[in-house]
Structures are given as C-alpha cells and as structure tokens.
Amino acid sequence: MRWLVDGMNVIGSRPDRWWRDRDRAMLQLIDQLERWAAVAGEEVVVVFERPPSPPVHSTVIDVRSAPKPKPDAADDEIVRLLRSDLEPQSVRVVTSDRALSDRARAAGATVEGAESFRRRIESSHYEV
C-alpha cells in the first residue's frame, strides 16, 4: 500500500494545541510517519500547504508541500499526485476532509480517516 497523507488534516485531528507551533507539529508528524513507515515497510508521502521550517529532508518518507501556499493547496496537490499516478487504486489517501475524500475516490484511491490513521501510526511505534 502506498499512502498520501494530508498532513495538516492529521495534525488537526486532535485539539492538542498544535496551532501554537505549526512547524513543531509538522516536524512531530514527520517523525511519527518516518518511524511508522520504517517499521511497517510502507511508502508514505505527506503533503503540507507549505514547507515546514526548518526544511525537512527524509530518507524514509517523501515530504512535500503545495507549489503555492493557500487554502486547500495540499488537497489540490494530493489530487494532482493521484491523477498522475499509474496505479491510483494502490494508493490510500489519509484525510477526514469530505471534499478531498470524494476527489480521491473519484481518482481511484481509497481513503482512511485522519484520526484512525493517527492511532495506527502511534500504536505501531511500540510494535517492533
């Protein structure tokens, strides 16, 4: 399975004061995704509306941002990636955004909710 993760949607799935430091929240999610992908052997692309600061370069997951930061820019980038994929049916999009979910399914992908996915990556850190 290949995963396309709506980064800020996963971050925003819990009111844990992430809005006080968005960059820190982004870096924490990237760290969790790296650990999960390494343990689970999954291919992960996380998409944000803007790049994290400081910039992150991962050898485990693909960290991307939309070309121009704006509302729903990450959603548009996820759909663009799906439409350019030769096998979108092998991609699972992680989001709880209804409009993005509909667009992802229309492009051939499956969808998992952000909170469900967040529980998945948090619990896997302890399963080695």
C-alpha positions, 0 to 999 in steps of 0.5 A: 500500500502506498499512502498520501497523507494530508498532513495538516488534516492529521495534525488537526485531528486532535485539539492538542494545541498544535496551532501554537507551533505549526512547524513543531507539529509538522516536524512531530508528524514527520517523525511519527510517519518516518518511524511508522513507515520504517517499521511497517515497510510502507511508502508514505508521502505527506503533503503540507500547504507549505514547507515546514521550517526548518526544511525537512529532508527524509530518507524514509518518507517523501515530504512535500508541500503545495507549489503555492501556499493557500487554502486547500493547496495540499488537497489540490496537490494530493489530487494532482499526485493521484491523477498522475499516478499509474496505479491510483487504486494502490494508493490510500489517501489519509484525510477526514476532509469530505471534499478531498475524500470524494476527489480521491475516490473519484481518482481511484484511491481509497481513503482512511480517516485522519484520526484512525490513521493517527492511532495506527501510526502511534500504536505501531511505534511500540510494535517492533 
